[in-house]
Amino acid sequence: MSKFTMIYNDYFLHYGIVTIITLTTSPLISGSLNTVFLISLLVADFYLCTSPQPQQRIPMLTKYLNPKNDVAFKRIFGTEKNKDILIPFLNDRVDFRDGGPVTNVTFLKTIQDPEIAARKTSIVDILCEDQQGNKWIVEMQVAKHRNFEKRAQYYAAKAYIAQMPIKAEYQKLKEVIFLAIANFVMFPNKKAYKSDPIILDRDSYEHDLKDFSFTFLELPKLKDKPFHPSMTMIEKWAYFFNTADKAPENEITRIIGDHVTLQRAYHELDRFAWSEEDLQAYEQSEKQEADYQSSMDQKFDEGVERGMEKGRAEGKEEGERLGIEKGKAEGLQEGIEKGREEEKLILIQKMLASGLEKTAISQITGVPLDQIDDLINRNKTP
């Protein structure tokens, strides 16, 4: 019997824990350190995820990483060795008008906004050129951005302008196709999860300006849709982005079916096929995205607090104004009532001076006898 002490930090540090796993193995498996490591990891996952104490439970280590992560996304779709994934992905996303599907791509230097480049989060850019010279921009937008559709047009315009050499040759300008996978709802008034905006004539709807086209895939609109074998390829890709790092392996097997491209995409997400350096880059990207989201949440909370403070101040000011107005109104009413009382007193005094009895005065004025006495007594000179 031989004893191995296995320390696996990469995963458990993600949850703030360093776990030491000790496994005593037989000579049958002691010759393969990798086998011992994987068995140890599975035993640890099972124990920690089924522990009866809720505070000891942590999420089970999944085989596949998150495809929305910028490092993972570029690994799948933005490398020479994975052109055979990118090309079918492009063809699955776009309804081709002319020229047929993409058969080859050449990767170009990506267009990157300085602010996004400095933050290194929220957006992933892939810029490539197909066999006809058309430019393709593929982006994963993770964090919600209320002006993302404007940014899409900006990037498409930059890619179009970048084709122009010093000497203008407009006939050589090629089409720009912008594809975006958005992890938020861009168009809340649309039920469709896929939008394909193009430039059409306002009256005839003719498509005369053909060099710009956009395709947006809104992942949340398909988030609650259960997997079904009859899904279209676009829906399967959306399911891939939504669930790859969460779905059980038997379900993933059903999703892949006999689709070679999806199988290749899932293989690229297999954490056990990643080097330690690549996994560190992946985790750093996850952290940056989490930090950015936390920063945005903090700004939102601060904005809400400032709004509440301003509302309280405005409410106090409005309350004071209303109080003044109410005071004026009450004072005016009191003045009117006092004036009326003085008029009644003068009238009653004149009637008494003319010799009328109180009973007669009460019948004429409608003022009860006791109130007549009260008016006279309250206004007697001390």
Phi, psi and omega per residue, in radians:
M1 nan 2.441 3.105
S2 -2.237 2.655 -3.030
K3 -2.075 2.297 3.124
F4 -2.134 2.370 3.023
T5 -1.869 2.014 -3.053
M6 -1.880 2.233 3.088
I7 -2.023 2.063 -3.129
Y8 -2.072 1.794 -3.024
N9 -1.631 -0.613 -2.973
D10 -0.923 -0.698 -3.105
Y11 -1.453 -0.865 -3.013
F12 -1.284 -0.451 3.040
L13 -1.123 -0.465 3.080
H14 -1.042 -0.466 3.119
Y15 -1.888 0.159 3.073
G16 1.403 0.396 -3.100
I17 -2.269 2.439 2.968
V18 -1.906 2.047 -3.058
T19 -1.874 2.258 3.076
I20 -1.817 2.104 -3.081
I21 -1.940 2.190 3.103
T22 -1.996 2.199 -3.110
L23 -2.283 2.187 3.053
T24 -1.626 2.138 -3.033
T25 -2.056 2.848 3.087
S26 -1.549 2.876 3.110
P27 -1.022 -0.325 -3.107
L28 -1.163 -0.540 -3.110
I29 -2.026 -0.128 -3.064
S30 -1.171 -0.305 3.141
G31 -1.338 -0.237 -3.106
S32 -2.053 1.748 -3.133
L33 -1.087 -0.659 -3.115
N34 -1.124 -0.684 3.123
T35 -1.115 -0.773 3.114
V36 -1.054 -0.740 -3.126
F37 -1.049 -0.825 -3.097
L38 -1.169 -0.726 3.121
I39 -1.111 -0.731 3.120
S40 -1.044 -0.755 -3.117
L41 -1.123 -0.721 3.122
L42 -1.141 -0.737 3.120
V43 -1.084 -0.776 -3.132
A44 -1.112 -0.767 3.120
D45 -1.033 -0.793 -3.106
F46 -1.092 -0.776 -3.105
Y47 -1.126 -0.841 -3.053
L48 -1.217 -0.589 -3.078
C49 -1.487 -0.259 3.130
T50 -1.961 0.137 -3.139
S51 -1.027 2.353 -3.126
P52 -1.195 -0.338 3.114
Q53 -1.514 2.006 -3.093
P54 -0.977 -0.604 -3.094
Q55 -1.198 -0.271 -3.115
Q56 -1.643 -0.144 -3.071
R57 -1.410 2.447 3.037
I58 -2.358 2.748 -3.120
P59 -1.037 2.476 3.129
M60 -1.198 2.482 3.099
L61 -1.130 2.103 -3.140
T62 -1.606 2.646 -3.103
K63 -1.251 -0.617 -3.016
Y64 -1.831 2.498 3.127
L65 -1.494 3.065 -3.082
N66 -1.436 2.031 -3.107
P67 -1.225 -0.242 3.116
K68 -1.416 -0.240 3.049
N69 -1.100 2.407 -3.025
D70 -1.123 -0.632 3.119
V71 -1.156 -0.784 -3.140
A72 -1.155 -0.723 -3.117
F73 -1.070 -0.799 3.130
K74 -1.159 -0.609 3.121
R75 -1.098 -0.705 -3.102
I76 -1.311 -0.836 -2.937
F77 -1.922 -0.178 -2.985
G78 -2.028 0.392 -3.127
T79 -2.168 2.673 -3.122
E80 -1.015 -0.703 -3.049
K81 -1.235 -0.277 -3.122
N82 -1.965 0.456 3.032
K83 -0.998 -0.568 -3.118
D84 -1.216 -0.170 2.991
I85 -1.638 -0.798 -3.087
L86 -1.074 -0.806 -3.037
I87 -1.069 -0.884 3.069
P88 -1.082 -0.599 3.104
F89 -1.067 -0.785 3.094
L90 -1.081 -0.777 -3.109
N91 -1.163 -0.545 3.111
D92 -1.274 -0.475 -3.037
R93 -1.537 -0.424 -2.955
V94 -2.056 2.393 2.993
D95 -1.569 1.964 -3.001
F96 -1.400 2.371 -3.114
R97 -1.558 -0.935 -3.111
D98 -2.373 2.775 2.959
G99 1.409 -0.143 3.086
G100 1.364 -3.125 -3.061
P101 -1.261 2.942 3.095
V102 -1.281 2.352 3.094
T103 -2.022 -0.325 3.138
N104 -2.732 2.640 3.100
V105 -2.366 2.667 3.025
T106 -2.179 2.187 -3.109
F107 -1.346 2.402 3.134
L108 -2.038 2.945 3.081
K109 -1.114 2.277 -3.054
T110 -1.281 2.643 3.038
I111 -1.543 2.221 -3.077
Q112 -2.392 2.171 3.066
D113 -1.186 2.391 -3.090
P114 -0.959 -0.697 -3.123
E115 -1.129 -0.756 -3.141
I116 -1.175 -0.716 -3.136
A117 -1.076 -0.682 -3.130
A118 -1.179 -0.623 -3.105
R119 -1.456 -0.473 3.141
K120 0.928 0.767 3.141
T121 -2.697 2.925 3.013
S122 1.322 -0.458 -3.056
I123 -2.420 2.475 3.109
V124 -2.157 2.260 -3.118
D125 -2.006 2.313 2.932
I126 -2.256 2.150 3.111
L127 -2.059 2.177 3.139
C128 -2.508 2.961 -3.095
E129 -2.217 2.333 -3.138
D130 -1.551 -3.052 -3.042
Q131 -1.148 -0.294 3.122
Q132 -1.722 0.003 -3.137
G133 1.585 -0.010 3.093
N134 -1.190 2.503 -3.097
K135 -1.689 2.365 3.135
W136 -2.097 2.240 3.023
I137 -1.977 2.152 3.132
V138 -2.069 2.178 -3.085
E139 -2.314 2.479 2.956
M140 -1.887 2.018 3.108
Q141 -1.831 1.926 -3.060
V142 -1.521 -0.995 -3.102
A143 -1.399 2.515 3.139
K144 -1.130 2.321 -3.139
H145 -2.368 2.013 -3.006
R146 -1.209 -0.283 3.117
N147 -1.954 0.459 -3.059
F148 -1.112 -0.628 3.138
E149 -1.135 -0.543 3.062
K150 -1.242 -0.697 3.095
R151 -1.086 -0.664 3.120
A152 -1.054 -0.782 3.128
Q153 -1.161 -0.634 3.116
Y154 -1.102 -0.833 3.140
Y155 -1.129 -0.692 3.117
A156 -1.096 -0.728 3.126
A157 -1.124 -0.699 3.124
K158 -1.118 -0.715 3.119
A159 -1.143 -0.596 3.135
Y160 -1.227 -0.798 -3.127
I161 -1.152 -0.619 -3.094
A162 -1.093 -0.327 3.116
Q163 -1.283 -0.354 -2.993
M164 -1.408 2.064 3.056
P165 -1.296 -3.108 -3.128
I166 -1.025 -0.786 3.067
K167 -1.538 2.099 -3.044
A168 -1.163 2.201 3.025
E169 -2.338 1.426 -2.995
Y170 -1.076 -0.522 -3.104
Q171 -1.163 -0.275 -3.115
K172 -1.603 -0.073 3.123
L173 -1.174 2.349 -3.094
K174 -1.893 2.866 -3.123
E175 -1.133 2.583 3.037
V176 -2.048 2.160 3.122
I177 -1.990 2.145 -3.108
F178 -1.877 2.097 3.105
L179 -2.006 2.274 -3.134
A180 -2.305 2.379 2.967
I181 -1.887 1.979 -3.059
A182 -1.849 2.233 3.121
N183 -1.563 0.536 3.090
F184 -2.724 2.900 -3.131
V185 -1.443 2.061 3.132
M186 -1.530 -0.681 -3.054
F187 -2.149 1.478 -3.039
P188 -1.103 -0.384 -3.125
N189 -1.501 -0.048 3.107
K190 -1.821 2.357 3.072
K191 -1.408 -0.542 -3.078
A192 -1.141 2.419 3.120
Y193 -1.457 -0.266 -3.127
K194 -2.129 2.222 3.127
S195 -2.115 2.478 -3.117
D196 -2.279 1.258 -3.142
P197 -1.182 2.351 3.031
I198 -2.383 3.038 -3.124
I199 -1.661 2.062 -3.132
L200 -2.150 2.684 3.038
D201 -1.150 2.358 -3.065
R202 -1.032 -0.667 -3.050
D203 -1.667 -0.843 -3.038
S204 -1.610 -0.232 -3.086
Y205 1.082 0.350 3.094
E206 -1.318 2.561 -3.074
H207 -1.738 1.389 -3.079
D208 -1.496 -0.650 -3.121
L209 -1.684 1.763 -2.921
K210 -1.859 0.073 -3.010
D211 -1.510 -0.074 3.109
F212 -2.241 2.274 3.023
S213 -2.548 2.622 -3.077
F214 -2.313 2.498 3.031
T215 -2.338 2.163 3.135
F216 -2.065 2.243 3.070
L217 -1.943 2.002 -3.095
E218 -1.680 1.791 -3.029
L219 -1.062 -0.710 -3.095
P220 -1.050 -0.450 -3.120
K221 -1.243 -0.211 3.088
L222 -2.033 0.122 -3.005
K223 -1.104 -0.641 -3.068
D224 -1.648 0.063 -3.128
K225 -1.422 2.103 -3.137
P226 -1.244 2.695 3.134
F227 -1.170 2.466 3.047
H228 -2.534 2.428 -3.114
P229 -1.000 -0.403 -3.118
S230 -1.442 0.062 3.120
M231 -0.989 2.553 3.007
T232 -1.277 2.912 3.137
M233 -1.123 -0.609 3.103
I234 -1.097 -0.740 3.125
E235 -1.151 -0.629 3.104
K236 -1.169 -0.668 3.076
W237 -1.130 -0.730 3.106
A238 -1.085 -0.709 3.102
Y239 -1.108 -0.654 3.084
F240 -1.037 -0.855 -3.122
F241 -1.176 -0.627 -3.080
N242 -1.336 -0.561 -2.914
T243 -2.252 -0.028 -3.019
A244 -0.940 -0.664 -3.099
D245 -1.595 0.118 -3.100
K246 -2.250 -0.494 -3.023
A247 -1.217 2.506 3.068
P248 -1.157 2.686 -3.007
E249 -1.112 -0.604 3.133
N250 -1.146 -0.565 3.097
E251 -1.257 -0.685 3.108
I252 -1.074 -0.663 3.098
T253 -1.059 -0.690 3.102
R254 -1.177 -0.687 -3.131
I255 -1.099 -0.821 -3.085
I256 -1.117 -0.793 -3.107
G257 0.981 -2.229 3.104
D258 -1.852 0.339 -3.103
H259 -1.474 1.866 -3.047
V260 -1.109 -0.708 -3.090
T261 -1.110 -0.788 3.093
L262 -1.090 -0.679 3.094
Q263 -1.059 -0.726 3.105
R264 -1.135 -0.707 -3.125
A265 -1.120 -0.773 3.103
Y266 -1.123 -0.673 3.122
H267 -1.050 -0.677 3.129
E268 -1.175 -0.336 3.112
L269 -1.616 -0.081 -3.123
D270 -1.155 1.949 -3.052
R271 -1.043 -0.479 -3.101
F272 -1.351 -0.112 3.062
A273 -1.714 0.024 -3.118
W274 -1.686 2.537 3.049
S275 -1.338 2.864 3.117
E276 -1.058 -0.685 3.131
E277 -1.115 -0.754 -3.140
D278 -1.169 -0.668 3.105
L279 -1.134 -0.642 3.093
Q280 -1.132 -0.707 3.092
A281 -1.110 -0.697 3.109
Y282 -1.077 -0.864 -3.126
E283 -1.102 -0.658 3.108
Q284 -1.112 -0.689 3.099
S285 -1.129 -0.733 3.093
E286 -1.051 -0.748 -3.134
K287 -1.129 -0.756 3.126
Q288 -1.075 -0.726 3.120
E289 -1.130 -0.745 3.113
A290 -1.121 -0.724 3.116
D291 -1.098 -0.735 3.138
Y292 -1.113 -0.784 -3.138
Q293 -1.103 -0.702 3.101
S294 -1.095 -0.702 3.112
S295 -1.095 -0.742 3.116
M296 -1.129 -0.702 3.102
D297 -1.100 -0.705 3.122
Q298 -1.108 -0.761 3.106
K299 -1.097 -0.670 3.103
F300 -1.097 -0.824 3.139
D301 -1.065 -0.730 3.122
E302 -1.118 -0.682 3.111
G303 -1.122 -0.707 3.092
V304 -1.098 -0.759 -3.135
E305 -1.107 -0.775 3.102
R306 -1.082 -0.680 3.118
G307 -1.118 -0.694 3.131
M308 -1.169 -0.728 3.116
E309 -1.087 -0.769 3.119
K310 -1.115 -0.693 3.129
G311 -1.118 -0.716 3.114
R312 -1.114 -0.731 3.140
A313 -1.123 -0.783 3.129
E314 -1.151 -0.631 3.116
G315 -1.143 -0.708 3.112
K316 -1.106 -0.763 3.134
E317 -1.105 -0.739 3.132
E318 -1.156 -0.662 3.113
G319 -1.094 -0.745 3.114
E320 -1.096 -0.726 3.135
R321 -1.095 -0.768 3.137
L322 -1.152 -0.625 3.116
G323 -1.106 -0.740 3.106
I324 -1.080 -0.782 -3.128
E325 -1.108 -0.731 3.128
K326 -1.125 -0.708 3.118
G327 -1.079 -0.734 3.103
K328 -1.071 -0.754 -3.115
A329 -1.129 -0.744 3.136
E330 -1.165 -0.695 3.113
G331 -1.105 -0.721 3.117
L332 -1.095 -0.746 -3.133
Q333 -1.108 -0.726 3.115
E334 -1.088 -0.719 3.134
G335 -1.095 -0.733 3.131
I336 -1.110 -0.789 -3.127
E337 -1.102 -0.706 3.126
K338 -1.142 -0.665 3.118
G339 -1.116 -0.715 3.117
R340 -1.113 -0.704 3.129
E341 -1.096 -0.719 3.132
E342 -1.142 -0.660 3.117
E343 -1.107 -0.747 3.122
K344 -1.094 -0.729 -3.129
L345 -1.076 -0.787 -3.141
I346 -1.064 -0.754 -3.132
L347 -1.113 -0.767 -3.128
I348 -1.139 -0.721 3.135
Q349 -1.083 -0.700 3.121
K350 -1.123 -0.702 -3.141
M351 -1.161 -0.705 3.108
L352 -1.131 -0.686 3.140
A353 -1.148 -0.479 -3.135
S354 -1.465 -0.014 3.044
G355 1.692 0.119 3.134
L356 -1.306 2.500 3.077
E357 -1.313 2.743 -3.138
K358 -1.067 -0.606 -3.128
T359 -1.111 -0.726 -3.139
A360 -1.197 -0.707 3.120
I361 -1.066 -0.712 3.140
S362 -1.104 -0.692 3.131
Q363 -1.179 -0.615 -3.098
I364 -1.323 -0.802 -3.027
T365 -1.557 -0.340 -3.074
G366 1.419 0.105 3.134
V367 -1.563 2.183 3.135
P368 -1.026 2.715 -3.099
L369 -1.033 -0.738 -3.099
D370 -1.147 -0.570 3.110
Q371 -1.263 -0.552 3.082
I372 -1.122 -0.807 3.099
D373 -1.057 -0.721 -3.118
D374 -1.110 -0.766 3.111
L375 -1.052 -0.753 -3.094
I376 -1.163 -0.770 -3.106
N377 -1.143 -0.697 -3.072
R378 -1.225 -0.378 -3.065
N379 -1.949 0.235 3.041
K380 -1.234 2.494 3.100
T381 -1.270 2.197 -3.126
P382 -1.124 nan nan
